[in-house]
Amino acid sequence: MQAIILAAGNGTRLGRLTQSIPKCMVEVNGVSMIERSLRILDTKSLKRIVVVVGFKGQVLIDFIAGLNIKTEIVFVENEVYSTTNNIYSLYKAKDYLLDQDTLLMESDLIYEETAIDQVLNSSFDTLALVAKYDIWMDGTVVTLNDDYDIQSFVSKPDFDYDKVDGYYKTVNIYKFSKSFSQGTYVPFLEAYCKAMGNNEYYEQVLKVIAHMDDRAIKGLILEDCKWYEVDDVNDLDIAEVIFAPSIKHKFDKLMSKFGGYWRYSGMKDFCYLVNPFYPDKALMDEMIYNFERLLRDYPSGLNVNTSLVGKYFGIDPEHIVVGNGASELIKSLVESFEGKTGFIAPTFEEYPNRIKEEDRVVYDSSLVDYRYSADDIIGFFKDKDLSQLILINPDNPSGHYLKQDEVVKIASWCHQMGMKLVLDESFIDFMDTEVPGTCMSQDLIDAYPNMIIIKSISKSHGVPGVRLGVLVTSDEKLVATIKKDVSIWNINSFGEYYMQIAGKYKKTFRKALNQFYQVRNKYSQALKTVPSIKVLPSQANYIMIELLDGIQSLDVCYYLLEHHNMLIKDLSSKQGFHGQFIRVAVKLPHENDELVQGLLDFVAQRNA
């Protein structure tokens, strides 16, 4: 058995990283892809490793020479790499294909050693290593029959998203028997190059062979093994997370992403917060039906979108600004602040992070076990000479909720003191203690022009991808200032259309929230069965947990990520915490059960 590695390409999609080195020498967490592959292959008792070089070929040859690989390494040059593709690189190595059973692979892969072991230990003498198709994958896709024969190589024009459950992505690691190379592949390779030229892919030959004989090549499904193909800087970034050298490194990298965890196969996101029961299928189907039109047409301007949101919430459009998520509005609003700003710590840090430290006045809610009243807030801030007070209700991250009359009491006090009240109600829909709980009514904002309400529609409606937020106040001068600050087309067509149709689904939305309340209650009760933790009551779509008996929050975060592929929020390093705390999202019942089991597993192994 030998290995052939195709490494002639110049990797232009990696930009400056490949200006002076070939693509395979790009490092993932400090180790180049080619070195990782060679060190794995060097343990497999291969007769030789053939490396086809091209772009910066001598640089690669010199680099490999310094690795002290024990297995014989032979270099083959594709001198016309810039005008050919990998079919010609393999053609240049065809004499080696004819000589031995071969592991064929590309050089821009990063994988665990077990991937090679699975190929070498397979009873299939000729195979393509494949993985179940996932959303992040790009490249060659195949279909298999019940005997694992590759029946077709699916071309891009034939790719059908309705059939993805039956698709497998090639990992770009193959095993060719000597007899397959001699009797089938190399003759077809030579004929294909002669007929079609050298600027093609070697998989095209496999596609022809599979079409003529659908039993010629098996698909070996990769099991329990990490791998990634690095084509561009985004791929490199993801690969560095997947192959992080430590669980701490992986956790830190993930937390720095601020979302996008769908890129990581199997990741269970208990960190970011959305409604798990909404939108329903009917609303989704309506969005999907109009997808092409929404993608290709311009959205309306700001005034149309404020009218749509105003209609939904029953607010005059001149008292509304729609944002590309609440974060856009928070940024614009906070930049208009003057003087001192009051906060309740801990809090959603998007607010204080935008204000100079010397202008922050902080009420430490940990002193009252994160459960405060209107009188507590007024009593603390009454002599602090504030220009504005920020109140998040329900609070993030504690989930503590002040009833409407309590909030109105604070708004009235702020009005008397001549200060603004910024009321963030992003999680108000998850509250089930009173109706209505929100202060977003025309009567209340008319009564308190000093009150500015911010709401993330993404959270309770479960549509963070369309990026919708709203700011409501009867201070029309402030509304005009913020409208001038944001872009006229700050909302895309998907967000606009969502608000256009959302009113039709209000009953479904309410039904989803009622379902959520029941699930949250059951989840909270289940969490209370976990030893050494304290579960704080929550009126939001997350639950804050205090860790007792010396448990460290990061230890829990690392354990759940490493052993259960779960990402949760570490709170202990944030302002306002005295002790060890985590926050976990409320998700679907089976996911909540998995999180509870993960915590039970952590406590069990800690006490073992």
N, C-alpha and C positions, 0 to 999 in steps of 0.2 A: 504494500500500500504506500502511495505517495500523496503529496498534496500539491495542488497548483493554486497559486494566489494571483489574481489579476489586479495589478497595481500600476497601470500605465496612465490612468487619467489625471488631469490637472486640477479637478475639483474647483472649478471657477465659482460655484455657488457658495463656497466658504470664504470668498473675498480675500482680504489681506492675509488671512491665515495660511493660504497656499500660494503666496507670491514667490516664496523662495524654497518651499519644500513640497513634496508630493502629498496628496490628500491623506494617504494612509499614515503619514507621520504626524498628523494633527493629534494633539494630546487630549485625552479625556481624563480629567482629574489627575494630570501630571504624568500619565503614561500614554504613549502613542498607540493607536489602534493596531499598527503592524506589530509592535513589540508584544502586545497582549496575545495576538494570534500566534505568533511564532513561539512564545513561551509555552502556550497550551499545546501546540503541535509537537514541540520538542519532547514532550513526555509520552508520546504515543508510538514510539518505536517505528517511525516511518522510514522508508528507504531513502527518501529525499524530499525536499521542499523546493518546488519550482516557483520562482517569483518573476512574473512578467512585468518589466519596468518600461517606463516611457518618459513622461514629464519629470525632469530633475532626477533622471535615472541614476546618475552617478552619486548624487546626494543620498539616495535611498540605499544604494549598494554599500556606500561607506558607513552609513548608519547601522545597517544590519551586521556588517563586519564587526562592529564594536559591541554587539550584544552577546557574543560568545555562545551562539547556538550550537549544540552538539550535532544535531542532524545535518547531513550534507545539504547545502543550499546551492541551487543552480539558478542563474539569472538568464532570462530570455528578454531580448529587447524588441519592443515595438517602436521602431524608429519613426513611424508616421502616426504617432498617437494623436496628433492634433487634427488629423483629417480622417481618422478611422474611429471605430467604436470597439467595444470589448469583444465582438465576434472575431475581429482580426487579431486581438491579443491572444485569444484562445487558439486561433489558427496557427499562430507562431509557435505555440507549445504543443501542437498536435502530435509530434513524434513521441513526446513523453506520454501523452494520453494512450498511445498505441502500446506502450511498454508495460504499464502497470495498472492495477486497480487504483482509482484516483479519488481523492477528496478535492473537489473543485469549489473554490470560494472567492468572494470578492474581498477587497482589502479595506472597505469602509464600514466594516461590521465591528460591533463590540458585543461580546456574548460570554456566557459562563461556560466553563469547561465541559459541563454535562451535555451541552449541545453537541460537541464532537463525540462524546462517549455514546450518546444515543444513536448517532449515525454509524459509528464503528460497530456497535453491538447489535445493530438491526440485522435481521435475517434477509432483508431485501438487498439484493446485490447491486441494484441500480435505483436510485431514489433522489427525490428532492425533499429537503427538510422544509416543512411548512408549518405555519401557525394559523390558528383561527383568525379570520379577518376581524380587524378592529378599526375604529374610526380614525386613528392616527396613521394608519398604514397607507403607503403609496408604492406603486410598482407592480410587479408581476403577480397575477392572481390566477389560481387554478381551481378546478372542481375535482372531487374524488367520487368514486363509487364505493359500494360497501366493502369491497376487497382492497381499498386504498390505492387502486389504480388511478393515475391522473387521466381523466377523460378529456379535459380541455384546458388550454391556456386562454384565459378570458382577456381579450383585447380591450383597450379603453373604450372604443365605440360600442362594444357589446356589454360593457359593465352595466348591470341592472341592480339598483339599490333594493329592489323588492326581493332579490335573490341572495342577499349578502349572508344570510344564515348558512348557505351552502358553499361559501367562498373560503379559500385558504390563501394566505399570502406566502410566497416563497421567502425563505430566510436568506436565500442566496448562498446556501451551502448544499452541495450535491455530492452524491457518491456514484461514480460510473465504474462498472466492472470493466475489466480489460476486454472481454468479449463484446460488451455493448459498444465500447469505443471503436474497436476494430471492425465489427460487422455492421454497425448502425451509425453511431454519432459522427465519427470522423468522415466517412463517405458523404453523409448528408451535409456536414459542415463544409467540405470542399466544394460540393455542388452548389450549395446555397451562396457561398462567397463568390463563386464564378458567375452565378446568375444574377444575384442581387447587389453585389459589391461588398465593400468592407466597412461601410458606415452603418452597421446594424448591431443587433444584440444577439448574443449566443442563445438566449432563450427562444429566439425565433426558430432556431433549428429544432429545439425541443418541442415547440408547438407543432411543427410539421410532423415530427415523429409521432407525437401523441395523437394527432389527427388520423394518421395512417394506421397506427396500432395502439389502441388505448390501454394495452397491457404492458407496454414497453417500460414505463417509468412508474414507480410507486411514489406515493406521497407519505412521508413519515411525519406524523403530527408531533411537534415539539411539546414536551410535557414539563411543567414546573421548572422553567428555565428562563432567565432574563436575557433579552437580546435587544439590540436596536441598530438601525442603519442610519449612518450620519451622512446626509447630503448637504446640509446648510447649517448656518449658525444656530437656528432654532432647534434643529435635531441635536446639535452638539450640546446645547443647554439642557435638553431633556435627558440625553444620555448621561450627563454628569449627575443628574438627580437619580436616575435608575441605578447607576453604578457608583454611587457615593461611597467613599472609603470608610465611612462610619455612619451610624444611624443619626448621630448628632448633625453631621454634615448634611445628610439627606433632609432632616427635619428643617434645618435652617434654610436650606435652598428652597424647599417647598413653601415655607412661610413667607419668603421674599417674593413669591410669585403673585400673591394677592388674588388667587383664583386660577381658573383654567385647568383644574385638576382632571378634567375629562381627557386630557392628553396622556395621563398615566393610567395604563390598563389596570382595572380592578381597584383603583383608589376609592376608598369610602370616605367621603368628605363630611365630617361632623363639625367643620370649622365655619364654613359660610352658611348663611341663614336664609332659607326660602321656604315657602309653603309646600309641603310634600304632596298635597292633595289637589292642587290647582295649578294650571288650568286643566279642565276636563277634555275628553277626547273631542267633543263637538267643537269647542273653541279651537283646539289645535287643528282639527280638520279644516276649519274655515281659514285659518292662517295659511295652512299648507296649500289649500286650493288657490289662494291669491298670491302665492310666493313669487312667481315669475313677474307678475305685474308690479309687486312691491319692490322687487329687486331692481327692476329696470327703470322705474319712474322716480322722479324727484319727489321728496316729501313737500308738504305745505310749509309755509313760514310760521313763525312763532305765534302770530295772532290766531291762526286757525287752531293750532294745538291748545292754546289756552282756552278757547271756546269749547273744545271737546272735553277737556278736563273739568272745566267749570260746569258743564252740563252733567257730568258724571257725579261730581261731588256737591252740586247745588250751590255753587259759589259764582258771584259775578266775575266775568272774565277779566275785568280791569283790576281785580284783586289777586290775580294768579300769575305766576311764572312757572313754566314747565321746564324741567332740566333734563340733561343727559345723565340721568341718575341723580339721586339727592346730593351726591358728592360735588357735582358741578355747582349746585345752588349754595351748598355750604361754603365752598371756596369764595364765591362771589359775595355772599352775605358777610362772611367774617372779614373780608378785606375792606368792607365799609365801616367796620367798628372803629370807634374812638373811645379812649378811656379804659377803665378796668372792666373785666368780664368775670362773672361768677360761674363756677362749675361745681358739680357734685362729683367727687371722685370716689371710686373709679368711674370712668365714662368712656364713651366712644371717642377715641383720640383724634379723629379727624378735626374736631373742634379746637381743642387746646393746642394741638400741634401747629396750628396756623396763627397763633397769637403769641406775642412776645411773653417770655416767662415773667417779666416784671409787671405785666398787665393782667396776670391770672390771679384770681382769688378763689381758693379751693376749700370746699366743705368736705371733710373726710367722713364719708358715710360708714366706714368700717367701725367707727366708734359707737354706732347704733346698730351694728350687725346688718348694715346695708338696707335698713328699713327705717325710712324717715317720713315725717309728715310735713304738711304745709307750714305748721308752726315752727318745726325744726329749721326749715329753710329760711323763713322770714327772720327768726330769732338770730340765726348766725349771720346773715348778710345785711341786717338792718343798719349797721354802722360802718359798712365797708365802702361806701361811696362808689357804687357800681354804676356803669353806664348801661350795661346789659347783663342779663342772667340767662344761662342756658339750662334748660330742663329737658331731659330725655325721658319719655313716658310711654310705655314701660321702659325702664332703665336698661341700658346696655353697658355692662354685661350681667347685672344682677337679676334682671327680670322683674324688679320691684315696680309696682303700679300705684299711682295716686289717682283716686277717683276724680271725676270731673269737677265736683264742687271744691275739692282741694286745689286743683289746678286753677280754677276761676279765682279762688281766694288769693293765690300767688299773683295771678295776672292783675287783679285789682290793686294789690299792694304795690306791684311794680309801677302801675299807672300813677298811683299816688306819689311814688318816689321819683317819677319822671324818668324811668328807665325802661328799656326794651326787655320783653320776655321772648326768648327764642324757644319755642316748644317743638321738640322733635317727636313726632308721632309715627315713626317708621314701623313700629311694631304694635300699634294700637289695635289692629284688627284681631290680634291673637288674644286679646283680653276678653275674659268671659264673666266678669263680675258685675257688670252693669250695662244697660243700653239706654241712651248712647254713652259711650265713654269718651269719644273724641270731642275735641273743642273746635273741630273744623266745621263750623256752621256760620252762615252769613250773619246771624244775630250776634253771635259771640265776637266775631272779628270786627263787626261794626261797633260793638260796645267797648272793645279794647283795641284801639288802633295801634297800641304799643306792642301787641302780641303778634309774633311772626311764627307761623306754623310751617314746619318742613316735614315732608312725608316721602318715604321711598315706596313707590308702587311696586317695585321689583320684589320686595320681601314678602308681603302677604299675598300678592297675586302670583308669585312663583315664576316671574318672568325677568330675571336679572339680565338675560341676554339682550333684551330690547332697550335696557337702560332708560328707565322712567322715574322721575322724581317731580315733586311739586312744592312750590312755596306759596303760601297764602297769607295775605295781610291786607287790611284796609288802608294801610299807609301807602297811598298811590305814588307818592314821591319815591319811596324805596322800591316799589314795583318797577317804576320807570327806570330807575338807576340800574337795577339788575337786568332788566330786559335789554338795556343798552349794552350791558357788559357781556352777555352771552351771545352766541351766534344766532342769526336769524334762522338757520337750518340746523339747530342743535339737536333736533329729534329726527331720527331716520324714519323711513316710510313704515317699517314694521311697528315701531312704537306708536306712530300716528294711527295706523290702522287698528292696533290693539285697543287704543282708547276709543276709537270710533265704534267698535263692536262690543266693548266690555259691558256696556249697560244691559245688553240682551241676556247676559249670563249672571246677573246679580243673585238670582235665586240659587244657581249652582254654586256660586262663590260662597254664599252663606251656608249652604249644605256642607261644602268642603271645610269651612271653619268649624262647624259643629262636630264634624268627624275629627278634626284636629284636636279640639278640646278633650275629647274622650281619650284619644291616643296619648296626649301629653300627660293626662292624669295617670293613666296606666304606666307609662314610662317612668314618671316620677316615683310612683310606688315601687316599681321594680328596682330603681336605682337605690332606694332606701334599704334594700336587702343586702347591699354590698357593704361588708365591714369596713370600718376605718374611714368612712366618708360622711360628710354632712351635706344633704341636698337642700338647697334654699328654694323656697316657693317662687314660682315664676309665672308671670302673665305674658310671657313672650314665647317665641318659637325656639328657645334655647333654655338650658338649665345650668345654673352656676353651682359648682360643687366645691366645698372645702375639703381638703385632704388632711386627715388626722394621723396621729400616732407616728409622726416623723416621715410620712410619705412625701416625697418631693414631686412637684408637678411635672418637671421635665422627665423624670423617670417614668411616669405614667405615659406621657406623650411618646417617648421613645419606644416603650414596650408595645403600645397599641399600633404604632406605625410599623415596627419590625415584625410583629407576630400576627397582626390582624389587618395590616394595610389600611389602617384608620388614621385620619388626621383630625386632631382635636386642638382646641385653643388653649395655650398656656397663658394664664393671667398673672402669675405671681410676680413677674418683673414689672408690671404696670403700676402706675401711681395709684395709691389708695388701697393697696392690699398689704395686710400684715399677716402673713401666713402663706399657705400653699393652696392655690385655687386653679381650677380648670373650668372651661365652658364647653358644653356639648350641645349640638343642634338636636332638635326634635325632627325625626325623619319617619319613614314608613315603619310599621310595627316590626317587621322582621329585621330591619336595620337597627332599630332601637334595641331589640333583643340581643343582637350581635354585639352592640356596644356594652350592654350590661354584662354579657358573658365575658367580654374582653377585660372589663374591670375586675370581675370575679377571678379570672385567670391570673391577672396581675397580683392581686392580693394573695392568692394561693401560692404562687411561685415565690413571692416575697416572704411568706411565712414558712415556706418549706425548709 
